[in-house]
Amino acid sequence: MTTHRPTRRILLLGGAGLALAGCSGLPIGGPAPTLYTLSPKSTFPADLPTVSRQLGVDRPSSPAALATTRIAVARGPYTIDYYAGARWIDEAPDMVQRLLIESFENSKRIVGVGRESVTLRSDIVLQVELREFQAEYLEGAQVPTIRVRINVKLVRMPQRHIVAATTVERTLPAPDNRMTSIVATFDEVLGKVLREIVVWTLGNPAINA
């Protein structure tokens, strides 16, 4: 099974046909899906503060429809479907957690950051909720708009007090209906959200309080 990456910072090899699959997924014995991944953010403001704390990043919570490797599609406000023949390389919450950690690392403005676990003695935990992560064909649109919305909370340890919270949402229409373009647009939209979360976190007075 070949892993493909979106254009710009990562490479896409070939394109998958655009179709929709119901919750049953691909037929048994059908062709293997094409796997896609996204990239972390690597550019940040020059005046981004340096933080001396250790940050643990929780695995994002999400609706069940997004806790999957399938690429979610919304054609109305009350339904979720999935593209056929295409998958994320990891379940969406795991992929977002990894990319968020890598984005913090790429900022070079924090002493330590990693997955929140019993082995990481975090000063602050970033709780993450993946609320929207889908392509939307609303009101009969022929080309999707990509929507990403993530809520984050800074939790001071060991008291586990929430000291700050914000929600970041971005949307962007894909240039066309090809799977390669759709994934590249996911990459761009998620990148904007990741960047804003990193800047908000490192610039928040509560993280160094």
C-alpha positions as CSV (number, residue, x, y, z in Angstrom):
1,M,0.0,0.0,0.0
2,T,1.6,3.3,-1.1
3,T,1.6,6.4,1.1
4,H,1.0,9.7,-0.7
5,R,1.6,13.2,0.5
6,P,0.0,16.5,-0.6
7,T,1.7,19.0,-2.9
8,R,3.9,21.9,-1.7
9,R,5.9,20.6,1.2
10,I,5.2,17.0,0.5
11,L,4.7,14.9,-2.6
12,L,1.6,13.4,-4.1
13,L,2.0,10.5,-6.5
14,G,-1.0,10.1,-8.8
15,G,-4.6,10.9,-8.1
16,A,-7.5,8.8,-6.9
17,G,-10.9,8.9,-8.6
18,L,-13.5,10.9,-6.8
19,A,-16.4,8.9,-5.4
20,L,-18.3,8.6,-2.2
21,A,-18.5,5.5,0.0
22,G,-21.0,4.8,2.7
23,C,-20.1,3.7,6.2
24,S,-19.5,0.1,4.9
25,G,-16.3,1.3,3.3
26,L,-14.7,-0.4,0.3
27,P,-16.1,-3.6,-1.1
28,I,-14.4,-6.8,0.0
29,G,-11.7,-7.7,-2.5
30,G,-11.7,-4.2,-4.0
31,P,-8.6,-2.2,-4.8
32,A,-6.5,-1.0,-1.8
33,P,-7.2,2.6,-0.9
34,T,-4.7,5.4,-1.5
35,L,-3.2,6.7,1.8
36,Y,-2.7,10.4,2.4
37,T,-1.0,12.4,5.1
38,L,-0.7,16.1,5.9
39,S,2.2,18.2,6.9
40,P,3.1,20.2,10.1
41,K,3.4,23.9,10.2
42,S,7.0,25.2,10.0
43,T,6.9,29.0,9.7
44,F,6.1,31.2,12.6
45,P,6.4,34.9,13.6
46,A,9.9,36.0,14.4
47,D,8.8,37.5,17.7
48,L,7.1,34.3,19.0
49,P,7.9,34.0,22.7
50,T,10.2,31.3,24.1
51,V,8.5,29.1,26.7
52,S,10.4,27.3,29.5
53,R,7.6,24.9,30.3
54,Q,7.0,21.3,29.2
55,L,3.8,20.9,27.2
56,G,1.9,17.7,26.9
57,V,-0.6,17.4,24.0
58,D,-3.6,15.2,24.5
59,R,-4.9,12.9,21.8
60,P,-7.8,15.0,20.4
61,S,-11.3,14.0,21.2
62,S,-13.7,14.0,18.3
63,P,-17.1,12.9,17.1
64,A,-17.2,9.2,16.2
65,A,-17.6,10.1,12.5
66,L,-14.1,11.8,12.5
67,A,-12.3,9.2,14.6
68,T,-11.4,7.1,11.6
69,T,-8.9,6.9,8.7
70,R,-11.7,7.7,6.2
71,I,-11.8,11.2,4.7
72,A,-15.1,12.7,5.8
73,V,-17.6,14.4,3.4
74,A,-20.6,16.5,4.3
75,R,-23.4,17.0,1.7
76,G,-25.8,18.6,4.2
77,P,-25.9,19.7,7.8
78,Y,-26.9,16.4,9.3
79,T,-25.0,13.7,7.4
80,I,-21.4,12.5,7.0
81,D,-20.2,10.3,4.2
82,Y,-16.6,9.3,3.1
83,Y,-14.6,9.4,-0.1
84,A,-14.1,5.9,-1.6
85,G,-10.6,4.7,-2.4
86,A,-8.9,7.3,-0.1
87,R,-7.8,7.2,3.5
88,W,-5.7,9.2,5.9
89,I,-2.6,7.4,7.0
90,D,-3.7,7.5,10.6
91,E,-7.1,8.1,12.3
92,A,-7.7,11.8,12.0
93,P,-7.3,12.6,15.8
94,D,-3.9,10.7,15.9
95,M,-2.7,12.5,12.7
96,V,-3.7,15.9,14.1
97,Q,-2.0,15.2,17.4
98,R,1.2,14.2,15.7
99,L,1.2,17.3,13.4
100,L,0.4,19.6,16.3
101,I,3.4,18.3,18.3
102,E,5.7,18.6,15.2
103,S,4.5,22.1,14.7
104,F,5.4,23.1,18.3
105,E,8.8,21.5,17.7
106,N,9.3,23.3,14.5
107,S,8.7,26.7,16.3
108,K,11.9,26.1,18.3
109,R,10.3,28.2,21.1
110,I,9.5,25.6,23.7
111,V,11.7,23.5,26.0
112,G,9.8,20.3,25.7
113,V,6.6,19.0,24.0
114,G,5.2,15.6,23.5
115,R,2.2,13.3,23.8
116,E,0.6,13.6,27.2
117,S,1.3,10.3,29.0
118,V,2.3,9.0,32.4
119,T,5.9,9.2,31.4
120,L,5.9,12.9,30.4
121,R,5.9,15.2,33.4
122,S,4.1,18.1,31.8
123,D,3.7,21.5,33.4
124,I,0.8,22.3,31.1
125,V,-1.4,20.0,29.1
126,L,-3.1,21.1,25.9
127,Q,-6.5,19.4,25.6
128,V,-7.6,19.2,22.0
129,E,-11.0,18.7,20.5
130,L,-11.3,18.1,16.8
131,R,-14.8,19.4,16.0
132,E,-14.8,19.8,12.2
133,F,-12.5,18.0,9.7
134,Q,-14.3,17.4,6.5
135,A,-14.9,18.4,2.9
136,E,-18.3,20.0,2.4
137,Y,-20.5,20.0,-0.7
138,L,-23.3,22.3,0.7
139,E,-26.2,23.7,-1.3
140,G,-25.4,21.6,-4.4
141,A,-21.8,22.7,-4.7
142,Q,-19.8,20.8,-7.2
143,V,-16.4,21.6,-5.6
144,P,-15.9,21.1,-1.9
145,T,-15.0,23.6,0.8
146,I,-12.6,22.2,3.4
147,R,-13.5,23.0,7.0
148,V,-11.3,22.5,10.1
149,R,-12.3,23.6,13.6
150,I,-10.3,22.7,16.7
151,N,-10.9,23.7,20.3
152,V,-8.0,23.8,22.7
153,K,-7.7,24.3,26.4
154,L,-4.5,25.0,28.5
155,V,-4.7,22.9,31.7
156,R,-2.2,23.6,34.5
157,M,-0.8,20.5,36.1
158,P,-1.0,18.8,38.6
159,Q,-4.1,20.7,39.7
160,R,-5.7,20.2,36.3
161,H,-7.2,23.7,36.2
162,I,-8.2,25.1,32.9
163,V,-6.4,28.4,32.6
164,A,-7.2,29.4,29.0
165,A,-9.3,28.2,26.0
166,T,-9.9,29.1,22.4
167,T,-11.4,27.7,19.2
168,V,-9.8,28.1,15.8
169,E,-11.8,27.5,12.6
170,R,-10.7,27.9,9.0
171,T,-12.4,27.1,5.6
172,L,-11.1,27.2,2.1
173,P,-12.6,26.0,-1.2
174,A,-10.7,23.4,-3.1
175,P,-9.6,24.5,-6.6
176,D,-11.3,21.5,-8.2
177,N,-12.8,18.2,-7.5
178,R,-9.7,16.0,-7.8
179,M,-8.6,14.1,-4.7
180,T,-5.1,15.5,-5.0
181,S,-6.5,19.0,-4.9
182,I,-8.8,18.2,-2.0
183,V,-6.0,16.8,0.1
184,A,-3.7,19.7,-0.7
185,T,-6.5,22.0,0.5
186,F,-6.9,20.0,3.7
187,D,-3.1,20.5,4.2
188,E,-3.4,24.3,3.7
189,V,-6.4,24.7,6.0
190,L,-5.1,22.5,8.8
191,G,-1.7,24.3,8.5
192,K,-3.4,27.7,9.2
193,V,-5.2,26.2,12.2
194,L,-2.0,24.6,13.6
195,R,-0.1,27.8,13.2
196,E,-2.7,29.8,15.1
197,I,-2.9,27.2,17.9
198,V,0.9,27.3,18.3
199,V,1.1,31.1,18.3
200,W,-1.9,31.4,20.7
201,T,-0.4,28.8,23.1
202,L,3.1,30.1,23.3
203,G,2.0,33.7,23.5
204,N,-0.6,33.0,26.2
205,P,0.4,34.5,29.6
206,A,-1.0,31.5,31.4
207,I,1.6,29.1,30.0
208,N,4.4,30.8,31.9
209,A,2.4,31.8,34.9
